Amino acid sequence: MDGLYLDNAATSFPKAPGVADAVAGFLTNSGCNINRGLYTASFEAANIVYETRELLCSLFNFPKPENVIFTKNITESLNVILKGLLKPGDHVIVSSMEHNAVMRPLASLAEKGVELSTVLCNTKGELRTSDLCLHIRSNTKAVIMTHASNVSGTILPLEEVGKLCQEHNLFFIIDCAQTAGFLTIDFIRLKADALAFTGHKGLLGPQGIGGFYLNDKLASLVEPLIEGGTGSASESVLQPNYMPDRFEAGTLNLPGIYGLNASLKYLSAEGITTIREKELNLVHRFIQNVQTIPGIQLIGPDQKQDRTGIASLNFLNHDNAEVSYQLFKDFGIMTRCGLHCAPAAHHTLGTFPHGTIRFSFSHFNSVQDVDCVINSLRKNF
């Protein structure tokens, strides 16, 4: 890809070394299905799928590989969990920083009688757990929360939220689209019941592969969204109750799983802490410099330890969309402009309806990349 790619919060690029070869290798040398063939290639593919479940368990400190479910992305994962769990009369709590992958399914469920409360974060996107307590009711069933904002990069205090959920016997469902591969995520320490992830962002895998984890209690309560062939219990017209077949009807995205397998091995070898430190150094350098440029407003926290590798800017004297386009046209700098599929977050941050320009860094970026962007902004805006 020609130019300077700074849209990693949407989808990461480049992918981890080995991902493309793994995808191509499966399509070229195997290409078969799993759980449906009594031959070597099918068995080998099944082993890769199970190994990938194990790698995900290791990454997120989750104890049961069979409870790792593959989907095409985190949006599908959240739809499966929310629509399979919540019933009319149930009450759920979210933060005001949620992505539409959470808010749209909940809006649909609200039309069917599910009640929703939103905990308002401050203008930097930060949440106080004491505010969450004020929304708990007798019929509250779950808290659904993003780990970090895709707009401001603000990291929410999930460990505190998890303790609160445990104290009040609430299910805790985590959206880690922006933190998987960047932060150390401990399913047990967070006291989570479900965690949804996607492969194409910080996990550095291909598009079209994601998934979720459910503990046993939640797995028994969530109804499958999709039912069909699994290659198991084929004598019955009923969906199997056991995991992962309960939620994995139809053919899995095996090329995507092979690619994710390769990216997870890369992350393990590189180290999440190393990746985070490099991304934070880059975004911190960017923030320090951009705050010295008149007419540019930084959105969200300004301390590197409180954010991900995202920096959202609002241009006070220019149209944000025009700036984003000019950055690409004149300098090859690729950003994301607008509302980022998170209007609730922009209402919270005070940037609705115009949105922001989001610069999202990867550990594959360099100090020279940051300086290139800063120089472009100084000279032209």
N, C-alpha and C positions, 0 to 999 in steps of 0.2 A: 504494500500500500504506500503510494507516494504521499509525502507530506508528514505533518506532525499530528499523531492521533492522541487526542486528550478527551476521549469519550468512553473511558473504561467503565464508568458506572452504568452505562447502557449495555455494553458488551465488551469484553476485554479483547485487546489486540496489541501485540501478537499473542497467539496461544502459546501454551507451554511447549518447550521442545519435545518432540515425540508424538504430539497429539495428531498431527496430520498423517504421519506415517502409520499410526495405530488405526485410524479410520480407514485409510487406503488399504492397509494390510488386511483388515477384515473383509472389506468389499472385494479385494482381489483374490485372496487366498481361501476364504471361507464362505461368507455370504449366506450361511444357513440360519435356521431358527434353533431355539433351545426348547427343551421339554417335549419335543415332538419327533425326534429322530434318534434311532438306535445306531448311531455311527459316530466315528471319532470326532469329526469336525463339530458336530452338535454338542458332544460332551466337553470338548475343549472350550467352546463358546460359553457353555453353562458355567464352567470353572472361572472364566474371566468375569462373568456377571457376579458370581458369588464373591470372588476376590474383591471386586469393586465395592460390594456391600461392606465387606470387612474393612477396606481402606476408609470408607466413609465413617464407619463405627470408630475407627482409630482416630480419625480427625476430630470427631465431635464427642468422643468419650461416651459412646452409646453401646450398651451391652449385647444387643441381639441383632445380628445381621439379617435374620429373616423378617425383622420389623422395619427394615429399610425398603421403601417403596419407590420405584422409578416412575416418573411421569415425563411429560415433554418440557415442563418448565415449572417455576415456582407458582405462577398464576394458577395452573391446573392443580398443583398440590394444595394451595389454599382453598380453592373451590371444593375439592374433595373433602377436606377436613371440615370446613365451615358448613357446607350444605349437607354433609353426612351426619353432623353432630347436632346442630341447632334446630329446635322445634318451636312452633308458636308458643309464646308465653315465656320462653327463655330470654334472659337478659345478658348482654355481653358488653365489655368495656374495651375501648381502644384509645390510643393517643391521638392527638390532633396532627401528628406527623405521618400518618399512614398513607401508603401508596394505594392507587385504585385497585390493585390486585387484592387488597383487603376490603376497601370501601365499597366497591361495586357489588361483590357477592353479598355483603351485609345489607346494602341498600335493597337488593332484590329480596333478601330474607325478611327485611323489615316490612315489606309489602305483604308478607305472609304471616306477620304477627310476632316476629322476633324483635325484642326491644334493644336499643343501642344507646350507650352513653359514651361521650367523648371527653377525655381528660385534656384540658387545654394546657399546652406547653407554653413557655415564655417565648419572647421574640427571637431568641437564639435557638429555639427548638428543644430546650431542656425541660425535662419532666421532673416534678416532685412527687414522690410516691405517696406523700401525705394527701395530695390532691386526689389521687386515685382512690384512697380509702373512702372519700366522701361519696363516691358513686356506687359503692357496693350495696346491693339490695338482697332481700331474701330469695329472689329468683335468679340472682346472678349465677351464670353457669361457667363463664370463661372470660379470660383476658387475652386479647390478641394484640400483639405489639411488634413493631419493627425493631430490629436491633440497632439500626442506625438509619438516619434520614438519607434518602437518595437526592435530596435537594441541598441541604446544608452540611451534611456529613456529621451531624450531631449524633453522638452515641448515647443511647438511653440506658438508664440504670437497671438492667434486666435482672441482675442478681437480687436487688432489693425487691423488685416486682415479684420474682419467683418466690421469695420468702413470704411475701404478703399473700400470694395465691395459695400457698400451702397452709398458712394460718387460717384462711377462710374457706378452705376446701374447694377452690376454684381451679378449673383447668387452665393451664398456661400454654399458649400457642405462640411460637416465635417465627417471625419472618426474618431470615438472615440473608436476604438477597444481597445486601451491601457489605456484609461482614465476613461471610464464609470465604476463607482464603486470605483474610486480612487480620482478623482477630482470633485469638485462641478462644474457642467456643466449647464449653464443657456442659453437656446436656444434663448431667447429674448435678453439678454445682449450681446451675441455673434453676434447678428444680422444675424443669420443663416437662410437659406431657406430650407435646408435639413440636417439631422443628421442621420448617420447610426451607428447601435450598434450591438453587439453580446452578447448573454447571458452567454457564457461558460467561459469567462475570468473574469474580475473584478466584473461582476455582480453575480458571484458565482453560476450560474445556470447550467443546463445540456447542453451538446452538442446538436446541431441540432435545436436551436431556436435563432433567431436574429430578426432584423427588421430595420425600418427606420421611420423617421418623415418627412413629407412634409408640408410646409405652403400651403395655398389655391392656391396662384398664381402658384407655381411650380407643385402642384398636377394636375392642369388643363392642363399643358403643357407636362408632362411626359407620354409617351405612355406605356401601360402595356407590360411587357415582356412575360407574360404568361396569357392566357385567358382560361376560362372554367367555370365549375359549381361553383356557389357561394351559392346555396340555395335561391337565390333571383332573381326576374324578370325572372323566368324560362320559361316564355312564349316567350322570345326573344332569338335569336341566337347571339345577340350582348352583349358584356361585359357591365355590368352596369357602368355608369359614376360616381356614388356617392361613397363616401368613407365609409368604407375601401374596399368594394367589388371590386372596380376598380382594385385593385392590389392583391387581395387575392383569386385567383381561386384555386379550389381544396380543399382537406381536410387539415386543419392546423395541426401542430404538437401539439396536445392538451396535451399529457403527458409533452412535453417540456414547454408549457405555464404554466401548473400547477406547474412545478418545478421552473420556473422563478418567478411565483407569490410568492412562498415561499421565494426565495432568495431576492426579492425586499423588502419584509416585514422585513427580517433580516437586510438588509442594512439600512432601515429606522430606525429600533430600535437601531442598533449599532452606526450609524452616520458616514457619509462619512469622516468628519473631523477627527474623532477618528481613523478610518481605515488608512487614509493617514498618520497621525502622527506616527502611529506604524510602517508602512512600511518604511517611510522615516528614522526613527531612526535605523531600521535594516540595510537598505542599506547604510546609512551613516557610521555606525559602520564597515560594511564590507569594504567600500571604504577606510576609514582611515587606517585600518589594512593592506589591500592588497597593498596599495601604499608603504608600508615599505618593501615589499618582492622584492628582486632583480629579474630582468628578466620578470616582469609582467607589462604590459602596460594597463592602464585604458583607455577605449574609451568613449568619450563623456564628459559632464560636471562633475566637481568634487564637486559641491556644492549641498547639499541635496534639497534646495528650487528650483533648476532648473531642476529637473528630477523626474521620476517616480521611482518605486521600482525595477528598472532594473540596473544591472551593467554588462557591457560587457568587457571581458578581452582578450588581445592578449598575448600569451606566446612567448617571443622572442627566447628562447633557446629550445623550444619543439614544436612538432606538436600539434596544438590545438585539433584536433580530438583524438589524442592519450591521451592527458591530460583528455579530457572529458570522454573518455571510462575508463581510469584508476580511475578517481574519482568515477565512478559508481561501477566498478568491485571491488575495494579495500575498498571503504568507503560507498557505497550505496548512493552517492550524485548524484542526477539526474539534469542535465543541458541541454541546447540546444546549439549545436555547428554547425557552418556553416554560411550561408548567410541569414538565417531567412526569406526567401521569400522576401527579400528587397535588391536586388543587387544595386539599385540606392543609397540607404543609405550607403552601404559599399564603393561604389566608392567615395562618399562624405567624409566619415570618414577615407579613406585611408586604408581600410582593405579588399579590393577586390584583388584577388579572394579567399584568404585563410579564410576570415571571422573571427569570434570571438567565444568565449565561453560565453554564456549569463547566468547569475545568476539572476533569477527573483523571488523576495520574495513576500510572502503573509502575511497579518496580523496574520495568523494562525501560522506562523513561530515564533521562539523565539531567544533571545540573545544567548542561548546555541547552537542553530542551526548555527548561524553566526560564533561563536567561533570554532565550530567543523570543518567548512569549512576552516577557516583561518589556523587552526592547521594542517589540511591535506595538504594545499598548502605549508606551511612553511617547513614541514618535507620532502616533496616529490618533490617539483618543485623549 
